[in-house]
Amino acid sequence: MRRAAILALCAILLALSWWRSALPSQNHDGAVRFTALDVSAMPPAPGSQFAVAGAWVLASNGDDFGGYSALEVLPTGHFLALSDRGRLLIFSDPSLGAPLARMGWFLAADTQDKRAVDIEDSTLDPARGMLWVSYEQRNAIVRVGADRTGPHTVRPLAMRDWPENRGPEAMTRLADGRFIVLSESGHGWFDTSGPALLFPGDPVEGAVPVSFSFRAPRFFRPTAMAALPDGRVLILVRRLLWPVPARFSARLLIADPRDIRPGQVWEGREVARFAAPVPVDNYEGLAVRREPGGQISVWIISDDNNALSQRTILLKLDWRDASRKKGAEGNPAP
């Protein structure tokens, strides 16, 4: 009886902590507030190669806000955040002054069916302006053209058996046109590795992928991935520490796609760990940007799950590349 009461109490607390409104969106207030946090009060840096250059808490009264699980830097220099409810948020760089922000539907599909709009990651071809988006509960990849042509959708056979709620969680396009897609699921309860795919070309065009496994640190799962100028990739991984109220841990890994082998395990090396006093939440969006002076910055956004106990946090990290070789343009230090 006592155990049943404890389980019932935990269920109630969990429901309150992760509470979402089931009603259709009514408040379309588009105003977004960016509250800067004091980064000088955030030593130590999350990693020896990184420094926190900016941190903001984003908030809005509008029902279209929140749940951001993907982040991109657009050719204009603006940021595009996509949510697991099919919304978008476009905003200017908050480190350059008061940011301008705009919210809306990503593909103008006003639906409350989360299975149809559950975006988990995205990747961009800046030269052509094409955007690819992964949908978790559909195990699908959608491509949209710069002129809003499309969308073109594919549900790769290699992703057919991925769990609907732990599908294509992290995805990036490499400079040579290949795509890496990581599942959030594992091969088993105690296995830290999970399904992963390397597409030799555009998945939407029918490219047949190579299957391998990605191994995250113990208890962590991948949530986002972004390509670096030197051909390597950054992988954001997250761990749920405690569900009521939700508390998270996050790390940043670096990995080299040249190490991927069919049927074998691929893993990264930890380069950053997020813990107090650096704010930590459900980090799911990741973007890499080359600053005007050549510096590489890394931007991370959290998914607040539209929960009362969570926040939408935006982090800017400067990559301290003191050992960069002369002539190796934009090549981050290992």
C-alpha positions in Angstrom: 0.0 0.0 0.0 2.8 2.4 0.9 4.6 1.7 -2.3 1.4 2.3 -4.3 0.9 5.6 -2.6 4.4 6.7 -3.3 4.0 5.8 -7.0 0.7 7.7 -7.2 2.3 10.8 -5.7 5.2 10.6 -8.1 2.8 10.3 -11.0 0.9 13.4 -9.9 4.1 15.4 -9.4 5.4 14.4 -12.7 2.2 15.4 -14.4 2.4 18.8 -12.8 6.0 19.3 -13.6 5.6 18.4 -17.3 2.1 19.9 -17.6 1.1 21.0 -21.1 -2.1 22.7 -22.3 -4.3 20.5 -24.3 -6.3 23.4 -25.7 -5.8 24.8 -29.2 -3.4 27.8 -29.2 -5.4 31.0 -28.6 -2.8 33.5 -27.6 -0.6 34.5 -30.6 1.3 37.2 -28.8 4.5 37.4 -30.8 6.6 39.4 -28.3 9.7 37.5 -27.0 11.7 38.7 -24.0 15.5 38.1 -23.9 16.8 38.4 -20.3 20.6 38.5 -20.2 22.3 36.5 -17.4 25.5 37.6 -15.8 28.2 35.5 -17.5 30.9 36.9 -15.2 29.3 34.9 -12.4 29.6 31.7 -14.3 33.2 30.4 -13.7 34.6 27.9 -14.4 34.2 27.6 -18.2 32.3 24.5 -19.3 35.5 23.2 -20.9 39.1 24.3 -21.3 38.5 25.2 -24.9 35.3 27.1 -24.3 34.2 30.3 -22.5 30.6 31.4 -21.9 30.3 34.6 -24.0 26.5 35.1 -23.4 23.5 33.5 -21.8 19.9 34.6 -22.0 16.5 33.3 -20.8 13.8 33.6 -23.4 10.2 34.0 -22.5 6.9 35.0 -24.1 3.2 35.1 -23.2 2.3 33.6 -26.6 1.2 30.0 -26.8 3.3 29.5 -29.9 6.5 29.9 -27.9 8.7 27.2 -26.4 9.7 23.6 -27.0 12.8 24.4 -29.2 14.7 21.3 -30.2 16.6 22.5 -33.3 18.8 25.6 -34.0 20.3 27.0 -37.2 22.3 30.0 -38.3 20.7 31.4 -41.4 22.7 33.0 -44.2 21.4 36.4 -43.1 23.1 35.9 -39.7 19.7 35.4 -38.0 18.9 32.3 -35.9 16.2 29.9 -36.7 14.8 27.8 -33.8 12.3 25.0 -34.5 10.1 23.4 -31.9 8.7 19.9 -31.3 5.3 21.5 -31.9 6.0 22.6 -35.4 6.6 26.3 -34.7 9.6 28.5 -35.6 11.3 31.4 -33.9 13.6 33.6 -36.0 15.7 36.1 -34.0 18.7 38.3 -34.4 21.9 38.0 -32.4 21.1 39.0 -28.8 24.8 39.7 -28.1 24.7 42.7 -30.6 21.8 44.5 -28.9 18.1 44.2 -28.4 17.1 41.3 -30.6 14.2 41.3 -33.0 12.2 38.1 -33.0 9.3 36.6 -35.0 7.3 33.4 -34.3 5.1 31.3 -36.5 4.3 27.9 -37.9 7.2 26.2 -39.7 5.2 24.7 -42.6 2.0 26.5 -42.0 0.3 23.4 -40.7 -1.9 24.5 -37.8 -2.3 21.1 -36.1 -2.2 20.0 -32.5 -1.2 16.4 -33.5 2.4 16.3 -32.1 3.2 13.2 -34.1 2.9 15.2 -37.3 5.1 18.2 -36.2 7.6 16.7 -33.7 10.8 18.3 -35.0 14.0 17.2 -33.3 16.9 18.5 -35.4 17.7 20.3 -38.6 20.6 21.0 -40.9 21.2 23.6 -43.5 23.0 24.0 -46.9 23.9 27.7 -46.7 25.0 27.8 -50.3 21.6 26.8 -51.6 19.5 27.7 -48.6 18.0 24.2 -48.4 16.9 23.0 -45.0 16.4 19.4 -43.8 14.4 18.7 -40.7 14.1 15.4 -38.8 10.8 14.3 -37.4 11.0 12.0 -34.4 7.6 10.3 -34.2 7.3 9.9 -37.9 11.0 8.7 -38.4 11.0 11.1 -41.4 13.3 13.7 -43.0 11.8 16.7 -44.7 13.5 19.0 -47.1 12.4 22.6 -47.7 13.9 24.8 -50.4 15.2 28.4 -49.9 12.1 29.6 -51.8 9.8 27.5 -49.7 9.6 24.9 -52.4 8.5 21.5 -51.2 8.3 20.1 -48.6 9.8 16.9 -49.8 9.5 14.0 -47.3 11.2 10.6 -47.0 10.9 7.9 -44.4 14.1 5.9 -44.9 13.7 2.1 -44.6 16.8 2.1 -42.4 14.9 4.2 -39.8 11.7 2.1 -40.1 12.3 0.2 -36.8 13.5 3.1 -34.8 11.2 3.8 -31.8 8.6 6.5 -32.6 9.5 8.6 -29.5 13.3 8.0 -29.8 13.8 8.3 -33.5 16.1 10.7 -35.5 17.1 13.0 -32.7 20.4 14.4 -34.1 21.2 15.2 -37.7 23.8 17.2 -39.7 24.9 17.7 -43.3 28.6 17.6 -43.9 30.3 20.0 -46.3 30.8 17.1 -48.9 27.0 16.5 -49.0 26.8 13.5 -46.7 24.3 13.3 -43.8 24.7 11.8 -40.3 21.6 10.8 -38.4 21.6 9.6 -34.8 18.7 7.9 -33.0 18.0 8.8 -29.4 17.3 5.1 -28.7 19.8 2.5 -27.5 20.3 -1.0 -28.5 19.3 -2.2 -25.1 18.5 -1.1 -21.5 22.1 -1.2 -20.5 23.8 -0.4 -23.8 25.1 3.1 -24.2 25.2 2.8 -28.0 22.3 3.3 -30.4 21.4 3.1 -34.1 23.0 5.7 -36.5 23.2 6.2 -40.2 25.6 7.8 -42.7 23.9 8.9 -45.9 26.3 9.3 -48.9 24.0 12.0 -50.2 20.6 13.7 -49.8 18.3 11.2 -48.0 15.3 12.8 -49.8 16.8 11.9 -53.1 17.0 8.3 -52.1 20.6 7.9 -50.9 21.1 4.5 -49.3 22.8 4.9 -45.9 25.5 2.9 -44.1 24.4 1.7 -40.7 26.6 2.0 -37.6 26.3 2.7 -33.9 26.9 5.8 -31.9 28.0 5.5 -28.3 27.3 8.4 -25.9 28.7 8.6 -22.4 26.9 6.4 -19.9 23.3 7.5 -19.2 23.5 10.2 -21.9 21.6 10.4 -25.2 22.3 12.5 -28.3 20.0 15.5 -28.8 21.7 17.6 -31.6 24.7 17.7 -33.9 26.4 20.4 -35.9 29.3 20.3 -38.4 32.5 22.2 -37.8 34.5 24.0 -40.5 37.3 21.4 -40.4 35.0 18.5 -41.2 34.5 17.2 -37.6 31.2 17.5 -35.8 30.0 18.6 -32.4 27.4 16.4 -30.7 25.2 17.6 -27.8 24.3 14.9 -25.4 21.8 15.1 -22.5 20.9 13.1 -19.4 17.7 13.3 -17.3 18.9 13.4 -13.7 15.6 13.7 -11.9 12.1 13.9 -13.2 10.2 15.8 -10.5 10.9 18.7 -11.1 13.0 17.9 -14.2 16.7 18.3 -13.8 19.3 17.7 -16.6 22.9 17.3 -17.3 24.5 18.1 -20.7 27.9 17.5 -22.4 29.4 18.5 -25.7 31.4 15.9 -27.7 33.6 16.2 -30.7 33.9 13.4 -33.3 35.4 12.8 -36.7 33.1 11.3 -39.5 36.3 9.8 -41.0 36.2 7.3 -38.1 32.8 5.9 -39.0 32.8 2.3 -40.1 29.8 0.2 -41.2 28.5 -1.9 -38.4 30.9 -0.6 -35.9 30.7 1.8 -32.9 31.5 5.6 -33.4 32.0 7.8 -30.4 33.2 11.3 -29.6 35.5 12.9 -27.1 34.1 15.2 -24.4 35.1 18.8 -24.8 32.6 20.6 -22.5 30.5 19.7 -19.5 27.6 21.9 -18.3 27.0 22.3 -14.6 26.2 25.1 -12.1 26.9 27.9 -12.1 26.4 27.6 -15.9 22.6 27.3 -16.3 21.6 23.8 -17.3 18.2 22.8 -18.7 17.0 20.4 -21.4 19.5 21.4 -24.1 18.4 20.1 -27.5 19.4 22.7 -30.2 23.0 23.3 -31.4 24.5 25.6 -34.0 28.0 26.6 -35.0 28.8 30.0 -36.4 31.9 31.7 -37.8 32.1 35.2 -36.4 33.3 38.2 -38.5 36.8 37.9 -37.1 37.1 34.2 -37.8 36.3 33.1 -34.3 34.1 30.0 -34.0 31.1 30.4 -31.7 28.8 27.6 -30.5 25.1 28.3 -29.7 22.9 26.0 -27.7 19.1 26.3 -26.9 17.0 24.4 -24.5 13.6 22.8 -24.9 11.4 23.8 -22.0 8.9 21.0 -22.8 6.3 23.7 -22.2 6.7 22.8 -18.6 6.2 25.1 -15.6 9.5 24.1 -14.0 11.7 24.6 -17.1 13.1 27.5 -19.1 14.2 28.4 -22.6 17.9 29.1 -22.2 20.2 30.3 -25.0 23.9 30.0 -24.6 26.8 31.4 -26.6 30.1 29.7 -26.2 33.4 31.1 -27.7 35.8 28.4 -28.8 39.3 29.2 -27.4 41.4 28.2 -30.4 44.8 29.2 -29.1 46.6 26.3 -30.8 45.1 26.8 -34.2 47.8 26.4 -36.9 48.5 29.3 -39.2 46.9 28.7 -42.6 44.4 26.2 -41.2 41.4 28.5 -41.7 38.7 27.9 -39.2 40.2 24.6 -38.0 39.3 24.3 -34.3 41.9 22.9 -32.0 41.6 19.2 -31.1 
